[in-house]
Amino acid sequence: MNFFLCFALSILVLHAGGMASLALDNSSEQWKKVSQTTQVKAGVARLGTGSSTRVRVKLYDKTDYNGYITEISEDYFIVADAVTGATAPIKYHEVKGIKGNNLSTGAKIGIGVAIAAGLAIFIAVIAGRSDNKNNSPCTAQITVPCPPGCVCIQ
């Protein structure tokens, strides 16, 4: 009887230990899903809304959406197709991955300043060349000997 009681108790302890590890695995998966949902929410909030916010969303059911974000809610966000304009509400926990590109306001200003500076330098170089041609001693009639700094072809 003592042997049987010991054996039953050891099986019960082993069984309970196995169930505990399953429960821990389940909570680990839930933690990963919650973490993924939080990251998706933060990413969508960072991208913002508008037709300039291009996104590519992949869901766990292997559905892909390409377009832009039109609305952000607490539980979902809405993606409008870039070509057709059809909208689809997507819950955060359904998202497997999201990629998007949206330049910040500072980046847009920096690009604009760089383009303006490049254009100003280009105009200054062109204006400098046109002034140089009119006042150059090389454009005068060929004389003998050649003016200093010029290469005369006779």
VMD Tcl script that draws the C-alpha trace (Angstrom):
set ca {
  {0.00 0.00 0.00}
  {2.80 2.41 0.88}
  {4.51 1.70 -2.45}
  {1.28 2.34 -4.37}
  {0.68 5.64 -2.55}
  {4.25 6.81 -3.27}
  {3.93 5.83 -6.91}
  {0.60 7.65 -7.34}
  {1.93 10.75 -5.61}
  {5.05 10.85 -7.83}
  {2.92 10.53 -10.99}
  {0.66 13.32 -9.74}
  {3.67 15.61 -9.07}
  {5.20 14.87 -12.46}
  {1.89 15.47 -14.20}
  {1.37 18.78 -12.38}
  {4.92 19.85 -13.32}
  {4.23 19.11 -16.97}
  {1.03 21.15 -16.89}
  {2.86 24.04 -15.28}
  {5.37 24.11 -18.12}
  {2.50 24.15 -20.63}
  {0.91 27.04 -18.79}
  {4.24 28.90 -18.84}
  {4.61 28.30 -22.58}
  {1.13 29.64 -23.18}
  {1.82 32.79 -21.15}
  {5.10 33.25 -23.04}
  {3.22 33.11 -26.34}
  {0.64 35.53 -25.00}
  {3.42 37.87 -23.88}
  {4.97 37.77 -27.37}
  {1.59 38.53 -28.95}
  {0.95 41.44 -26.56}
  {4.45 42.75 -27.23}
  {3.92 42.47 -31.01}
  {0.57 44.27 -30.73}
  {2.17 47.07 -28.72}
  {4.96 47.44 -31.27}
  {2.44 47.57 -34.14}
  {0.40 50.24 -32.31}
  {3.52 52.33 -31.74}
  {4.61 51.93 -35.36}
  {1.23 52.95 -36.74}
  {1.11 55.96 -34.41}
  {4.63 56.97 -35.52}
  {3.70 56.74 -39.20}
  {0.51 58.74 -38.81}
  {-2.27 59.14 -41.35}
  {-2.50 60.61 -44.82}
  {-1.91 59.65 -48.42}
  {1.83 60.33 -48.05}
  {2.08 57.56 -45.44}
  {2.69 54.45 -47.52}
  {2.43 51.14 -45.68}
  {2.66 47.45 -46.45}
  {0.81 45.28 -43.93}
  {1.08 41.49 -43.64}
  {-1.45 39.62 -41.53}
  {-1.17 36.23 -39.83}
  {-3.69 34.83 -42.34}
  {-1.18 35.74 -45.14}
  {-3.24 38.68 -46.44}
  {-1.24 41.65 -47.74}
  {-2.39 45.26 -47.86}
  {-0.54 48.02 -49.73}
  {-1.71 51.57 -49.37}
  {-1.87 54.33 -46.80}
  {-3.33 54.76 -43.33}
  {-6.55 56.78 -43.25}
  {-7.63 56.35 -39.61}
  {-6.07 55.21 -36.34}
  {-8.22 53.89 -33.48}
  {-7.49 52.26 -30.12}
  {-8.26 48.73 -31.37}
  {-7.69 48.99 -35.12}
  {-6.43 51.13 -37.98}
  {-7.80 51.57 -41.49}
  {-5.68 51.10 -44.61}
  {-6.85 52.44 -47.97}
  {-5.60 50.69 -51.10}
  {-3.19 52.89 -53.07}
  {-4.75 52.02 -56.44}
  {-8.46 51.46 -55.86}
  {-8.98 53.48 -52.68}
  {-10.89 50.62 -51.01}
  {-10.52 50.67 -47.23}
  {-9.93 47.79 -44.84}
  {-10.05 47.96 -41.04}
  {-7.19 45.96 -39.51}
  {-7.00 44.98 -35.85}
  {-3.57 45.36 -34.27}
  {-3.40 41.76 -33.01}
  {-3.94 40.43 -36.57}
  {-0.78 42.11 -37.91}
  {2.25 39.91 -38.46}
  {4.40 42.70 -39.87}
  {4.13 46.27 -41.08}
  {6.52 48.36 -43.14}
  {6.03 52.00 -43.86}
  {7.81 55.11 -44.96}
  {6.98 58.57 -43.83}
  {9.47 61.38 -43.64}
  {9.30 63.57 -40.57}
  {8.73 67.30 -40.91}
  {12.38 67.97 -40.06}
  {13.56 65.61 -42.80}
  {11.26 67.28 -45.34}
  {12.60 70.73 -44.37}
  {16.19 69.46 -44.60}
  {15.61 68.07 -48.09}
  {14.01 71.35 -49.20}
  {16.94 73.40 -47.85}
  {19.45 71.11 -49.57}
  {17.65 71.44 -52.91}
  {17.46 75.24 -52.56}
  {21.18 75.46 -51.69}
  {22.12 73.27 -54.65}
  {20.00 75.40 -56.98}
  {21.59 78.60 -55.64}
  {25.10 77.21 -56.19}
  {24.18 76.12 -59.71}
  {22.81 79.58 -60.57}
  {25.91 81.27 -59.10}
  {28.23 79.08 -61.19}
  {26.27 79.77 -64.38}
  {26.21 83.53 -63.65}
  {29.95 83.49 -62.96}
  {30.68 81.82 -66.28}
  {28.65 84.29 -68.29}
  {30.43 87.27 -66.66}
  {33.82 85.67 -67.24}
  {33.25 85.22 -70.99}
  {32.45 88.88 -71.65}
  {35.45 90.31 -69.77}
  {38.04 87.71 -70.74}
  {41.07 88.90 -72.70}
  {40.86 85.65 -74.63}
  {37.70 86.72 -76.44}
  {39.39 89.75 -77.94}
  {40.71 89.67 -81.49}
  {43.81 87.64 -81.94}
  {46.84 89.80 -81.65}
  {50.46 89.02 -81.83}
  {51.73 88.21 -79.23}
  {48.87 86.41 -77.42}
  {47.53 88.10 -74.25}
  {48.84 86.57 -71.02}
  {46.78 83.62 -69.75}
  {45.27 82.79 -73.14}
  {45.99 80.07 -75.63}
  {45.78 81.51 -79.11}
  {45.43 79.36 -82.17}
  {46.72 80.92 -85.35}
}
mol new
graphics top color blue
foreach p $ca { graphics top sphere $p radius 0.5 }
foreach p [lrange $ca 0 end-1] q [lrange $ca 1 end] { graphics top cylinder $p $q radius 0.2 }
display resetview
